[in-house]
Amino acid sequence: MRRLAIPLAVLLLAAGCGGNSGTPTPTPAAPGQPDKVAAGVIAIVDVAPIYLGKQKGFFSGRNIDLDLQTSQGGAAIVPGVVSGQFQFGFSNVTSLILAKSRGLPIRMVSNGVASTGKDGADFGGVLVKADSPIRSAKDLAGRTVAVNTLKNIGDTTVRASVRKAGGDPASVKFVELAFPDQPAALAAGRVDAIWVVEPFVTAAKAQGARLVASNYVDAAPDLTVAAYFTSQELIAKNPDLVKRFKEAMAESLAYAAAHPDEVRAIIGTYTQIAADVTTKITLPAWPAEINKASVQTLTDLAVQDKLLEKAPALDELLP
């Protein structure tokens, strides 16, 4: 998942500074006609439930004609939702906290994805070479760790692992490297450790890498990693649509959690992950509810690690 990396001025322009520079927020559909809804998502394992929900008719059954549009990450999705290009979006929680702290009018509406809560068996983690002297998260102090984006959920949760293990989190050096490039960088010795999520955890292990920390697990019990969100404007103009989307997502999340084989099958329809890999990866958890305590923890970590000077009002961000 990618960080929110757009300067505040650009984000405010995207928001229209009181006007709407994108596609107008849709008005309720005419009787008998479904609401056309565009949702901004990322082509990763995490969003399998919404694809399953569309396939199973959970959205159409609630009069929603869902169009899933893929983006590289929250840097495009957040302003897309604010401007009205998307009615709903998917982004990691830290990016949403950062966006809210900058005054963007967004609110979470549904859980997106969560940690399994199982140390050593989560869908993300910190890995080192097999012969590395690093044996635990404590040993990451003073080392170079690759993350997909700087100053976001990777930094803060890896530091949480180091802190929990008794190391100095401030001494960890982070470098930005795309997830697909990280296993090769580790194998070549260009970094001491990598933080990746599936399928790159499995890919790195296949090259001999060794897990030293489950950073999501160390950060908070059953951490809510990402969420679906919308604009305050849509909530005000069409609360019934927001309610139906939330209900469809709840059903989609429950279905995905109960049908892992169907999750693995659908992943190959919207990603480039090979079928033989989808059978091996560790799937995340998809609880129906956002773990609000873990959102508070991510906020506290963002302040502690100086991503933020002051925490936003979470009651204005949480559902």
VEXMI-526784 format. One line per 8 residues: number of its first residue (from 1); their letters; for each residue x, y, z of C-alpha. Coordinates in nm, 2 decimals. Example, Ala and Ser with C-alpha at 12.3 -4.5 7.8 and 13.67 -1.06 7.14 Angstrom:
2
1) AS) 1.23:-0.45:0.78 | 1.37:-0.11:0.71;
***
This chain:
319
1) MRRLAIPL) 0.00:0.00:0.00 | 0.13:0.34:-0.09 | 0.15:0.65:0.11 | -0.02:0.98:0.06 | 0.26:1.17:-0.11 | 0.09:1.47:-0.26 | 0.17:1.82:-0.12 | -0.12:1.98:0.07;
9) AVLLLAAG) -0.17:2.25:-0.19 | -0.23:2.00:-0.46 | -0.47:1.81:-0.24 | -0.66:2.12:-0.17 | -0.68:2.19:-0.54 | -0.81:1.84:-0.59 | -1.07:1.91:-0.33 | -1.17:2.23:-0.51;
17) CGGNSGTP) -1.12:2.45:-0.20 | -1.49:2.46:-0.15 | -1.59:2.38:-0.51 | -1.57:2.04:-0.69 | -1.32:2.02:-0.97 | -1.39:1.65:-1.06 | -1.69:1.45:-1.15 | -2.00:1.58:-0.96;
25) TPTPAAPG) -2.11:1.37:-0.67 | -2.40:1.16:-0.81 | -2.75:1.24:-0.71 | -2.98:0.95:-0.61 | -3.07:0.73:-0.91 | -3.41:0.75:-1.07 | -3.66:0.49:-0.95 | -3.57:0.15:-1.09;
33) QPDKVAAG) -3.22:0.25:-1.20 | -2.91:0.14:-1.01 | -2.67:0.40:-0.87 | -2.35:0.41:-1.08 | -2.06:0.39:-0.83 | -1.69:0.42:-0.91 | -1.46:0.28:-0.64 | -1.08:0.34:-0.65;
41) VIAIVDVA) -0.89:0.03:-0.55 | -0.53:-0.11:-0.57 | -0.46:-0.43:-0.76 | -0.34:-0.62:-0.45 | -0.46:-0.92:-0.24 | -0.62:-0.69:0.02 | -0.92:-0.59:-0.20 | -1.03:-0.94:-0.30;
49) PIYLGKQK) -1.35:-0.90:-0.10 | -1.49:-0.62:-0.30 | -1.42:-0.81:-0.63 | -1.59:-1.11:-0.48 | -1.88:-0.90:-0.37 | -1.93:-0.76:-0.71 | -1.91:-1.11:-0.86 | -2.16:-1.25:-0.62;
57) GFFSGRNI) -2.41:-0.97:-0.67 | -2.39:-0.82:-0.32 | -2.37:-0.47:-0.47 | -2.61:-0.51:-0.76 | -2.86:-0.66:-0.51 | -2.85:-0.33:-0.33 | -2.91:-0.13:-0.65 | -2.54:-0.04:-0.69;
65) DLDLQTSQ) -2.37:-0.06:-1.04 | -2.01:-0.09:-0.91 | -1.72:0.01:-1.14 | -1.39:-0.09:-0.98 | -1.10:0.14:-1.11 | -0.74:0.05:-1.02 | -0.49:0.31:-0.91 | -0.13:0.29:-0.80;
73) GGAAIVPG) -0.22:0.38:-0.44 | -0.37:0.63:-0.20 | -0.18:0.92:-0.36 | -0.43:0.90:-0.65 | -0.73:0.76:-0.47 | -0.77:1.01:-0.18 | -0.79:1.32:-0.40 | -1.00:1.12:-0.64;
81) VVSGQFQF) -1.26:1.06:-0.38 | -1.25:1.42:-0.25 | -1.30:1.55:-0.61 | -1.58:1.31:-0.69 | -1.39:1.11:-0.95 | -1.45:0.81:-0.72 | -1.75:0.78:-0.49 | -1.55:0.54:-0.26;
89) GFSNVTSL) -1.19:0.45:-0.22 | -0.95:0.21:-0.06 | -0.64:0.32:0.13 | -0.42:0.23:0.43 | -0.52:0.38:0.76 | -0.21:0.58:0.81 | -0.26:0.76:0.48 | -0.62:0.84:0.58;
97) ILAKSRGL) -0.50:0.97:0.91 | -0.25:1.19:0.74 | -0.52:1.31:0.49 | -0.76:1.40:0.77 | -0.48:1.58:0.96 | -0.45:1.81:0.65 | -0.81:1.90:0.66 | -0.94:1.67:0.38;
105) PIRMVSNG) -1.32:1.60:0.41 | -1.31:1.22:0.42 | -1.46:0.95:0.64 | -1.41:0.58:0.66 | -1.72:0.37:0.59 | -1.60:0.01:0.60 | -1.32:-0.21:0.71 | -1.08:-0.29:0.42;
113) VASTGKDG) -0.82:-0.54:0.55 | -0.67:-0.65:0.88 | -0.37:-0.83:1.02 | -0.42:-1.20:1.10 | -0.29:-1.12:1.44 | -0.06:-1.42:1.43 | 0.31:-1.36:1.49 | 0.50:-1.54:1.21;
121) ADFGGVLV) 0.19:-1.60:1.01 | 0.07:-1.26:0.89 | 0.04:-1.13:0.53 | 0.32:-0.88:0.59 | 0.65:-0.89:0.77 | 1.02:-0.79:0.79 | 1.26:-1.03:0.62 | 1.64:-1.06:0.61;
129) KADSPIRS) 1.88:-1.29:0.42 | 1.92:-1.64:0.56 | 2.28:-1.57:0.67 | 2.21:-1.23:0.82 | 2.33:-1.15:1.17 | 1.99:-1.00:1.23 | 1.80:-1.24:1.45 | 1.51:-1.03:1.58;
137) AKDLAGRT) 1.36:-0.69:1.54 | 1.59:-0.55:1.81 | 1.88:-0.61:1.57 | 1.73:-0.38:1.31 | 1.85:-0.08:1.50 | 2.11:0.10:1.30 | 2.03:-0.11:0.99 | 1.88:-0.02:0.65;
145) VAVNTLKN) 1.52:-0.14:0.59 | 1.34:-0.11:0.26 | 0.97:0.01:0.27 | 0.75:0.07:-0.03 | 0.70:0.43:0.07 | 0.86:0.65:0.33 | 0.69:0.81:0.63 | 0.38:0.59:0.63;
153) IGDTTVRA) 0.25:0.27:0.78 | 0.56:0.07:0.70 | 0.79:0.31:0.89 | 0.57:0.33:1.20 | 0.49:-0.04:1.23 | 0.85:-0.15:1.17 | 0.96:0.09:1.44 | 0.69:-0.06:1.66;
161) SVRKAGGD) 0.85:-0.40:1.62 | 1.19:-0.26:1.71 | 1.06:-0.08:2.01 | 0.87:-0.38:2.13 | 1.19:-0.60:2.10 | 1.39:-0.35:2.31 | 1.58:-0.18:2.02 | 1.62:0.18:1.93;
169) PASVKFVE) 1.35:0.26:1.67 | 1.49:0.60:1.59 | 1.81:0.45:1.46 | 1.65:0.25:1.18 | 1.73:0.38:0.84 | 1.45:0.35:0.58 | 1.49:0.36:0.20 | 1.20:0.37:-0.04;
177) LAFPDQPA) 1.18:0.07:-0.28 | 0.88:-0.07:-0.46 | 0.76:-0.41:-0.32 | 0.84:-0.60:-0.64 | 1.20:-0.48:-0.63 | 1.27:-0.56:-0.27 | 1.34:-0.93:-0.27 | 1.61:-0.88:-0.53;
185) ALAAGRVD) 1.76:-0.59:-0.34 | 1.78:-0.80:-0.03 | 1.94:-1.09:-0.21 | 2.20:-0.86:-0.36 | 2.28:-0.71:-0.02 | 2.17:-0.36:-0.11 | 1.96:-0.34:0.21 | 1.98:-0.52:0.54;
193) AIWVVEPF) 1.61:-0.60:0.56 | 1.28:-0.55:0.37 | 0.93:-0.49:0.47 | 0.69:-0.65:0.23 | 0.33:-0.78:0.21 | 0.20:-1.08:0.01 | 0.28:-1.21:-0.25 | 0.62:-1.06:-0.19;
201) VTAAKAQG) 0.66:-1.23:0.15 | 0.62:-1.57:-0.02 | 0.85:-1.46:-0.31 | 1.13:-1.35:-0.07 | 1.10:-1.67:0.13 | 1.13:-1.87:-0.19 | 1.47:-1.69:-0.24 | 1.58:-1.80:0.11;
209) ARLVASNY) 1.48:-1.49:0.31 | 1.40:-1.53:0.68 | 1.12:-1.36:0.87 | 1.24:-1.16:1.18 | 0.93:-0.96:1.26 | 0.55:-0.95:1.20 | 0.53:-0.57:1.23 | 0.15:-0.54:1.20;
217) VDAAPDLT) 0.11:-0.79:1.48 | 0.37:-0.60:1.69 | 0.19:-0.26:1.63 | -0.15:-0.36:1.77 | -0.37:-0.67:1.82 | -0.58:-0.74:1.51 | -0.46:-0.42:1.34 | -0.69:-0.26:1.09;
225) VAAYFTSQ) -0.45:-0.20:0.81 | -0.67:-0.03:0.55 | -1.03:0.09:0.50 | -1.28:0.20:0.24 | -1.37:0.56:0.27 | -1.58:0.83:0.10 | -1.62:1.21:0.10 | -1.82:1.41:0.35;
233) ELIAKNPD) -2.01:1.55:0.05 | -2.14:1.21:-0.06 | -2.24:1.13:0.30 | -2.44:1.45:0.31 | -2.59:1.43:-0.04 | -2.67:1.06:-0.06 | -2.66:0.89:0.28 | -2.87:0.60:0.16;
241) LVKRFKEA) -2.61:0.51:-0.11 | -2.34:0.51:0.16 | -2.55:0.29:0.38 | -2.60:0.04:0.10 | -2.23:0.04:0.00 | -2.14:-0.03:0.37 | -2.39:-0.32:0.38 | -2.26:-0.47:0.06;
249) MAESLAYA) -1.90:-0.44:0.19 | -1.99:-0.61:0.52 | -2.14:-0.90:0.33 | -1.84:-0.91:0.09 | -1.59:-0.92:0.38 | -1.78:-1.20:0.56 | -1.80:-1.40:0.24 | -1.42:-1.36:0.17;
257) AAHPDEVR) -1.34:-1.46:0.53 | -1.55:-1.77:0.49 | -1.43:-1.87:0.14 | -1.05:-1.86:0.12 | -1.05:-2.08:-0.19 | -1.27:-1.84:-0.38 | -1.05:-1.55:-0.26 | -0.74:-1.72:-0.41;
265) AIIGTYTQ) -0.92:-1.79:-0.73 | -1.04:-1.43:-0.78 | -0.70:-1.27:-0.70 | -0.57:-1.39:-1.04 | -0.85:-1.21:-1.22 | -0.74:-0.86:-1.12 | -0.37:-0.90:-1.04 | -0.07:-1.05:-1.22;
273) IAADVTTK) -0.01:-1.30:-0.93 | 0.03:-1.65:-1.08 | -0.21:-1.92:-0.97 | 0.07:-2.14:-0.82 | 0.16:-1.84:-0.60 | -0.19:-1.76:-0.48 | -0.21:-2.12:-0.34 | 0.09:-2.05:-0.11;
281) ITLPAWPA) 0.04:-1.69:0.01 | -0.09:-1.60:0.36 | -0.42:-1.43:0.33 | -0.50:-1.13:0.55 | -0.81:-1.11:0.78 | -1.13:-0.95:0.67 | -1.34:-0.87:0.98 | -1.66:-0.67:0.92;
289) EINKASVQ) -1.57:-0.40:1.17 | -1.29:-0.15:1.19 | -1.08:-0.20:1.50 | -1.10:0.15:1.63 | -0.85:0.10:1.91 | -0.59:0.00:1.64 | -0.66:0.31:1.44 | -0.59:0.51:1.76;
297) TLTDLAVQ) -0.26:0.32:1.79 | -0.16:0.40:1.43 | -0.24:0.77:1.51 | -0.03:0.76:1.82 | 0.26:0.60:1.63 | 0.23:0.86:1.35 | 0.27:1.14:1.62 | 0.54:0.95:1.81;
305) DKLLEKAP) 0.75:0.90:1.49 | 0.69:1.25:1.38 | 0.48:1.19:1.07 | 0.23:1.43:1.24 | 0.27:1.71:1.48 | -0.09:1.67:1.61 | -0.34:1.39:1.58 | -0.66:1.46:1.39;
313) ALDELLP) -1.00:1.42:1.55 | -1.06:1.05:1.49 | -1.43:1.08:1.56 | -1.45:1.28:1.24 | -1.26:1.00:1.04 | -1.40:0.68:1.18 | -1.75:0.55:1.07;
***
